[in-house]
Each structure stands twice: as C-alpha cells, then as structure tokens.
Amino acid sequence: MKLQNTKLLLILAVLMVSGGFLLARSVDGASASKKFDLVKYHNVGNIWLRVSNYGFFGSGDDIQPQWPSLEYPGGSGIDYLYQGALWFGAKKVRRNAFGEKLYWIDDDPADRDDCIPASDPEWTPDLKVVVDTLTSVGFDGDADLYEFLPAYNPLETSSLGQTYSLYNVVDTIMTASIRSHRRGVDDDSDGK
C-alpha cells in the first residue's frame, strides 16, 4: 500500500512539474513579449522599415506578427532585411607596453609582430606607423559580448596587453555633444 501511494505521489509531482513547463512556454517568439516594440513602423513612401527600441533594425524570425523589415515596394510583403544593427569602427595607433608608437619593419609585413618602437636602434624616419582597425557591433537583447577587437586578428586579444585597456593613459577620446544650444541674435538690443 505504501509503495502504491509513493508511485501515485511521484506521478502527480511529474505531472505538476511538466504542466508548469508547458504553461510557462511562450506561444509566440521570444521577442514578441517586448512591450511597445511591435506597434510602430515607418510606412511612408516606397520603403517601409520597422522601428525598434531595442537597438536593431528588421524583424528577424521570431517576431510575431511579422512587421515590415526594409520592405520595398511598401505594402508588397517583400522584405530585404532580416536583422541589422549599428557597427562601430575606429582606427588606433598600436603601442607597446611602455606607450611608445610601433612602426612596421617592412612595407609589406608578413606577421603582425613585425614592428618596432621608435626607441629601437633599427628605427628610421621612413618607417610607417602601425594603425589597427577596430570593429564592434551591438544591440540590446543580444547575448554575445562584442568588444572593439582588432580586425587583423579578432580572436586573439591577450597579446595586445594593456594597450587596449579601458583606462589607457595614452588614449585620446573624441567627444561630440548634441546639447550645444543655438543662441539667438539680440536684434532689438534689449539684452535678452
């Protein structure tokens, strides 16, 4: 009798747990539950485009219902964009651990380590400075961690050392602000 009650309790527990999983499962895609994301899209003119507040363009494959994703001509249902995001890029002078600029030894380097600093005895003024191209992409909801990685070797970043750290003292940062207000011209000489 005791074994029968244990089996019954075990079956009920399994049913309750599996029922909880089935009830918690989403009917729509993963992004469909994001509020205020699916109700606005640009449908003026010949190109219709979904406007997302999650940092990407296009609807992807898990948005229910499907909204225009670079639809041309507008209203045709033909989408030319699956999903896109902003790409960021920068060019940065490569430096060694002492903050010195590095220069290519040859005009056509065979290896990314074929470079020397200006303090090296082999340095000459006609050597070209090493400039790395850094790229990154990002949008909200993406689980991947994208960093500003060198385009020449995006998988190996440890050999770069402290030269690409966040608080590098030899870095310069360019900033731009959209908060500069246009000042009016005092055309009536009242001082306002």
C-alpha positions in Angstrom: 0.0 0.0 0.0 2.8 2.4 0.9 4.6 1.7 -2.5 1.4 2.4 -4.4 1.0 5.8 -2.6 4.6 6.7 -3.3 4.1 5.9 -7.0 0.9 8.0 -7.1 2.6 10.9 -5.5 5.6 10.7 -7.9 3.3 10.6 -10.9 1.4 13.7 -9.6 4.7 15.5 -9.0 5.9 14.8 -12.5 2.6 15.9 -14.0 2.7 19.2 -12.0 6.2 20.0 -13.0 5.7 19.2 -16.7 2.4 21.1 -16.6 4.3 24.1 -15.2 6.8 23.9 -18.0 4.0 23.7 -20.6 2.2 26.7 -19.1 5.3 28.8 -19.0 6.2 28.1 -22.6 5.7 31.1 -24.9 3.2 30.7 -27.7 4.9 33.5 -29.8 8.5 34.0 -30.4 10.9 35.2 -27.8 10.8 38.9 -28.9 7.1 39.1 -29.2 6.7 39.8 -25.5 8.7 43.0 -25.6 6.3 45.8 -25.0 5.9 48.8 -27.3 8.3 47.2 -29.8 5.9 45.9 -32.4 3.4 48.6 -32.8 5.3 51.3 -34.7 6.9 51.1 -38.1 7.7 53.5 -40.9 5.2 53.1 -43.7 5.6 56.4 -45.6 6.9 56.3 -49.1 8.2 53.3 -51.1 10.3 51.8 -48.3 8.7 50.5 -45.1 11.0 49.9 -42.1 10.3 48.6 -38.6 11.4 50.9 -35.9 12.7 49.1 -32.8 13.6 50.4 -29.4 16.0 47.6 -28.8 18.9 48.8 -31.0 18.4 46.8 -34.2 16.6 47.1 -37.5 14.4 44.4 -39.0 12.1 41.9 -37.5 14.2 38.7 -37.5 12.5 35.3 -37.5 10.9 35.3 -34.0 8.7 38.4 -34.1 5.0 37.7 -34.2 3.4 39.2 -36.2 6.0 40.0 -38.9 6.4 43.7 -39.5 8.0 45.5 -42.4 11.7 44.8 -42.5 13.1 47.1 -45.2 10.0 46.2 -47.3 10.2 47.5 -50.9 8.0 48.5 -52.5 5.9 49.4 -49.5 3.0 47.0 -48.9 4.4 44.3 -51.1 5.4 41.9 -48.3 8.9 41.5 -49.8 11.5 42.1 -47.0 15.1 42.8 -47.9 16.5 42.9 -44.3 16.5 40.1 -41.8 18.1 41.9 -38.9 20.7 44.6 -38.7 22.5 46.7 -36.1 24.9 49.6 -35.8 28.5 48.8 -36.5 31.2 50.9 -34.8 34.7 51.2 -36.1 37.9 53.0 -35.2 41.5 53.3 -36.2 44.0 53.3 -33.4 47.8 53.6 -33.4 49.3 50.5 -31.9 51.6 51.0 -28.9 53.8 48.8 -26.8 53.5 48.3 -23.0 55.5 51.5 -22.5 53.1 53.6 -24.6 55.5 54.0 -27.5 54.2 54.0 -31.0 55.0 51.0 -33.1 56.3 51.1 -36.7 56.3 48.4 -39.4 59.7 47.0 -40.2 58.8 46.1 -43.8 56.4 47.8 -46.2 54.6 44.5 -46.7 54.6 42.8 -43.2 54.3 39.1 -43.2 53.5 38.9 -39.5 51.6 41.2 -37.2 54.6 41.2 -34.8 57.0 42.7 -37.5 57.0 46.1 -35.7 59.4 48.1 -33.6 59.1 51.2 -31.4 60.9 54.5 -32.2 63.5 53.7 -29.4 64.7 50.7 -31.3 68.2 51.1 -33.0 66.8 49.8 -36.3 64.1 52.6 -36.4 64.3 55.0 -39.3 62.1 58.0 -40.0 60.7 56.4 -43.2 59.0 53.5 -41.3 55.2 53.6 -41.3 53.3 53.7 -38.1 51.1 50.7 -37.2 47.4 51.6 -37.3 44.9 48.9 -36.2 41.3 48.9 -37.4 38.9 48.0 -34.5 35.3 47.0 -35.1 32.3 46.1 -33.0 28.6 45.7 -33.3 25.9 45.9 -30.6 22.2 45.9 -29.9 20.0 45.2 -26.9 18.9 41.7 -26.3 22.0 40.1 -27.9 23.6 37.5 -25.6 27.1 37.8 -27.3 29.8 40.1 -25.9 31.2 42.2 -28.7 34.3 44.2 -28.0 36.4 46.6 -30.0 38.6 43.9 -31.5 41.4 44.3 -33.9 40.3 43.4 -37.4 43.6 41.7 -38.2 43.2 39.1 -35.5 39.8 39.2 -33.8 40.2 36.0 -31.9 43.5 36.7 -30.1 43.4 39.8 -27.8 45.6 38.7 -24.9 48.8 39.5 -26.8 47.8 43.1 -27.0 48.4 43.6 -23.3 47.5 46.9 -21.7 47.4 48.9 -25.0 43.7 48.3 -25.5 42.6 48.7 -21.9 39.7 50.9 -20.9 41.8 53.4 -18.9 44.9 53.6 -21.0 46.7 56.9 -20.3 47.9 57.3 -23.9 44.4 57.1 -25.3 42.7 60.2 -26.6 38.9 60.3 -26.7 37.0 62.4 -29.2 33.6 63.6 -28.0 30.7 65.3 -29.6 27.6 66.7 -28.0 24.2 67.5 -29.4 23.4 69.6 -26.3 25.0 72.8 -27.5 22.1 75.2 -27.8 21.8 77.7 -30.6 21.9 81.2 -29.1 19.6 83.7 -30.6 20.8 87.0 -32.0 19.8 90.1 -30.0 18.1 92.0 -32.8 16.3 94.5 -30.6 19.2 95.4 -28.3 17.3 94.6 -25.1 19.9 92.2 -23.8 17.8 89.1 -24.0 
